[in-house]
Amino acid sequence: MTVLVISDLHLSPEQPQLIEQFRCFCAGPARAAQRLFILGDLFEVWLGDDFVPPALQVVLTALKQLSAEGTEVLVMHGNRDFLLGAEFERQSGCRLIADPTCTEIEGVPALLLHGDTLCTEDVAYQQMRQQLRQPEFIRHFLSLPIAERLAQAQALRQRSEGEKQEKTDYVMDANPQAVEQALQQYGVTTLIHGHTHRQGIHPLALAEGGGRRYVLGDWQSGPAALVCQGEAWSIEALV
């Protein structure tokens, strides 16, 4: 059987070609998979389940069809779409999973994360992340009119982009110590995550022996997936 893992698609109405690529992926390669994991940032922004732009309804329909045909689709919150909720699950046929999630893929125990919690050197981001995930903030935000939610999301995005210009690559990347601590906490040697957009496969020297870290790329740079078939695991381009 085949398991696929993708992340950081950042789908938005402003990029219809990317939405079409994802629709084709769901109608093609994903149908051959037993399970599909989406490790966060499926969407560029998600203002709440009560507002789905028509262009993004195509995504939900494609996921619903994929699920109906037998592929189990498991979606993790990212830093852009952490407001995905129960109505998204109902409309898409997907199941939301926790960040982090420890599971078995093709017989291999693996830790799955979006990846932003590994960027511990970025203290300002971690503080902002904690504030945004507070239940009180979420309840207040979802009570706002859509136009105001959109304005706040755009302002937050502009702030984030501005701050990125002042941060080094090291600060914005996964911290090696955080990686090792996460693996030790869950007692596994395989880690899969996205967020950093630095696609690659990295061997790890752990106290327990050799490990491996799979980093998923973003679809803006070209659609790709981690393809797991038995002992053969590789990151492959989809187009």
C-alpha positions as CSV (number, residue, x, y, z in Angstrom):
1,M,0.0,0.0,0.0
2,T,1.0,3.6,-0.5
3,V,1.0,6.5,2.0
4,L,1.4,10.1,0.8
5,V,2.4,13.0,2.9
6,I,2.2,16.6,1.8
7,S,2.3,20.1,3.4
8,D,2.2,23.8,2.8
9,L,0.1,24.0,-0.3
10,H,-1.1,27.5,0.6
11,L,-4.1,27.3,-1.6
12,S,-5.9,30.5,-2.2
13,P,-8.4,32.0,-4.7
14,E,-5.6,34.2,-6.0
15,Q,-3.8,31.2,-7.4
16,P,-6.3,29.1,-9.4
17,Q,-3.6,27.2,-11.2
18,L,-2.4,25.7,-7.8
19,I,-6.0,24.8,-6.9
20,E,-6.3,23.0,-10.2
21,Q,-3.0,21.1,-9.6
22,F,-4.4,20.0,-6.3
23,R,-7.7,18.9,-7.8
24,C,-5.8,16.8,-10.4
25,F,-3.7,15.4,-7.6
26,C,-6.8,14.3,-5.7
27,A,-8.3,12.8,-8.9
28,G,-5.0,11.1,-9.8
29,P,-2.1,10.0,-7.7
30,A,-3.9,10.4,-4.4
31,R,-6.6,7.9,-5.4
32,A,-3.9,5.1,-5.3
33,A,-3.0,5.9,-1.7
34,Q,-4.4,4.2,1.3
35,R,-3.8,7.3,3.4
36,L,-3.0,10.9,2.6
37,F,-1.6,13.2,5.4
38,I,-1.7,16.9,4.9
39,L,0.6,18.4,7.5
40,G,-0.7,22.0,7.7
41,D,-1.2,25.1,5.6
42,L,-3.5,23.4,3.1
43,F,-4.8,26.9,2.7
44,E,-3.1,30.3,2.6
45,V,-5.6,31.6,5.1
46,W,-8.7,30.1,6.7
47,L,-11.0,32.6,8.4
48,G,-13.4,30.0,9.9
49,D,-15.6,27.2,8.7
50,D,-18.5,29.7,8.2
51,F,-16.7,31.3,5.2
52,V,-15.5,29.3,2.3
53,P,-14.8,31.3,-0.9
54,P,-16.2,29.6,-4.0
55,A,-12.8,29.0,-5.4
56,L,-11.9,27.0,-2.3
57,Q,-15.1,25.0,-2.4
58,V,-13.5,23.1,-5.3
59,V,-10.8,21.9,-2.8
60,L,-13.4,20.6,-0.4
61,T,-15.3,18.9,-3.2
62,A,-12.1,17.2,-4.4
63,L,-11.2,16.0,-0.9
64,K,-14.8,14.7,-0.3
65,Q,-14.6,12.7,-3.5
66,L,-11.2,11.3,-2.7
67,S,-12.4,10.3,0.7
68,A,-15.5,8.7,-0.7
69,E,-13.4,6.6,-3.0
70,G,-11.5,5.0,-0.2
71,T,-8.4,7.2,0.6
72,E,-8.3,8.2,4.3
73,V,-7.4,11.9,4.4
74,L,-5.9,13.3,7.6
75,V,-5.4,17.0,8.0
76,M,-3.2,18.8,10.5
77,H,-3.6,22.5,11.4
78,G,-0.9,24.8,10.1
79,N,0.0,28.3,11.2
80,R,-2.2,29.7,8.4
81,D,-5.3,27.4,8.7
82,F,-5.5,26.6,12.5
83,L,-9.2,27.6,12.4
84,L,-10.2,24.5,10.4
85,G,-13.0,22.8,12.4
86,A,-15.8,20.3,12.4
87,E,-17.7,21.8,9.5
88,F,-14.6,21.6,7.4
89,E,-14.4,17.9,8.3
90,R,-18.0,17.4,7.3
91,Q,-17.7,19.1,4.0
92,S,-14.4,17.6,3.0
93,G,-14.7,14.1,4.4
94,C,-11.3,14.6,6.0
95,R,-10.3,14.0,9.6
96,L,-8.4,16.6,11.6
97,I,-5.5,15.3,13.6
98,A,-3.4,16.8,16.4
99,D,-0.1,18.6,16.0
100,P,1.9,16.6,16.9
101,T,0.7,13.1,16.0
102,C,2.6,9.9,16.5
103,T,1.5,7.2,14.1
104,E,2.8,4.2,12.2
105,I,3.5,4.5,8.4
106,E,4.3,1.4,6.5
107,G,5.4,-0.3,9.8
108,V,7.6,2.6,10.8
109,P,6.7,4.6,14.0
110,A,6.8,8.3,12.9
111,L,6.2,11.7,14.5
112,L,4.2,14.1,12.4
113,L,4.2,17.9,12.9
114,H,3.4,21.0,11.0
115,G,6.9,22.1,12.0
116,D,6.6,25.6,13.3
117,T,7.0,24.4,16.9
118,L,10.5,23.2,16.0
119,C,11.6,26.8,15.2
120,T,12.4,27.6,18.8
121,E,15.0,30.2,17.9
122,D,12.2,32.4,16.6
123,V,11.1,33.6,20.0
124,A,8.8,36.4,18.6
125,Y,7.0,33.9,16.4
126,Q,6.5,31.4,19.2
127,Q,5.0,34.1,21.4
128,M,2.6,35.2,18.7
129,R,1.7,31.5,18.0
130,Q,0.8,31.0,21.6
131,Q,-1.4,34.1,21.7
132,L,-3.3,33.2,18.5
133,R,-4.1,29.7,19.7
134,Q,-5.7,30.9,22.9
135,P,-9.4,29.7,23.1
136,E,-10.4,33.2,24.1
137,F,-8.8,34.8,21.1
138,I,-10.3,32.2,18.7
139,R,-13.8,32.7,20.1
140,H,-13.5,36.5,19.7
141,F,-12.0,36.3,16.2
142,L,-14.7,33.9,14.9
143,S,-17.4,36.3,16.3
144,L,-16.2,39.1,14.1
145,P,-17.7,40.0,10.7
146,I,-15.8,38.3,7.8
147,A,-14.5,41.7,6.5
148,E,-12.9,42.4,9.8
149,R,-11.4,38.9,10.1
150,L,-9.9,39.4,6.6
151,A,-8.5,42.8,7.5
152,Q,-6.9,41.4,10.7
153,A,-5.5,38.4,8.8
154,Q,-4.0,40.6,6.1
155,A,-2.4,42.9,8.7
156,L,-0.9,39.9,10.6
157,R,0.4,38.6,7.3
158,Q,2.1,41.9,6.4
159,R,3.6,42.1,9.9
160,S,5.0,38.5,9.5
161,E,6.5,39.2,6.1
162,G,8.1,42.4,7.4
163,E,9.6,40.6,10.4
164,K,11.0,37.8,8.1
165,Q,13.2,40.2,6.4
166,E,15.1,40.8,9.6
167,K,15.4,37.1,10.6
168,T,18.3,34.8,9.6
169,D,17.7,31.4,8.0
170,Y,18.9,29.8,11.2
171,V,16.3,31.5,13.3
172,M,13.5,30.5,10.9
173,D,14.6,26.8,10.5
174,A,14.0,23.8,12.8
175,N,16.3,23.8,15.8
176,P,18.3,20.6,15.9
177,Q,17.9,20.3,19.7
178,A,14.1,20.8,19.4
179,V,14.1,18.0,16.7
180,E,16.0,15.6,19.0
181,Q,13.9,16.4,22.0
182,A,10.6,15.8,20.1
183,L,11.8,12.4,18.9
184,Q,13.0,11.5,22.4
185,Q,9.7,12.6,23.9
186,Y,7.7,10.2,21.6
187,G,10.3,7.4,21.5
188,V,10.7,7.4,17.7
189,T,13.5,8.0,15.3
190,T,11.5,9.2,12.2
191,L,10.2,12.8,12.0
192,I,8.1,14.3,9.2
193,H,7.2,18.0,9.0
194,G,6.7,21.0,6.8
195,H,6.5,24.7,7.5
196,T,10.1,25.6,6.8
197,H,9.7,24.9,3.0
198,R,13.2,23.5,3.0
199,Q,12.5,20.2,1.3
200,G,14.9,17.4,2.0
201,I,15.7,14.2,3.8
202,H,18.2,14.5,6.6
203,P,19.9,11.6,8.5
204,L,20.0,12.1,12.2
205,A,22.5,10.9,14.8
206,L,20.5,10.1,17.9
207,A,21.4,8.6,21.2
208,E,19.1,5.7,20.2
209,G,20.9,5.2,16.9
210,G,20.3,6.5,13.4
211,G,17.2,8.5,12.6
212,R,15.7,10.4,9.7
213,R,14.0,13.7,9.3
214,Y,11.8,14.3,6.2
215,V,11.1,17.9,5.4
216,L,8.2,18.6,3.0
217,G,8.5,21.5,0.5
218,D,5.8,24.1,-0.3
219,W,3.7,23.7,-3.4
220,Q,4.5,27.2,-4.5
221,S,7.9,25.8,-5.4
222,G,6.4,22.8,-7.2
223,P,3.9,20.2,-6.0
224,A,5.7,17.3,-4.3
225,A,4.9,14.5,-1.8
226,L,6.6,12.1,0.5
227,V,5.8,8.7,-1.0
228,C,5.9,5.8,1.4
229,Q,5.8,2.3,-0.1
230,G,7.1,-0.4,2.2
231,E,10.7,0.4,3.0
232,A,11.0,2.8,0.0
233,W,10.4,6.4,1.1
234,S,11.2,9.3,-1.2
235,I,10.1,12.8,-1.9
236,E,8.8,13.0,-5.4
237,A,7.6,15.8,-7.7
238,L,4.0,15.5,-8.7
239,V,4.2,17.4,-12.0
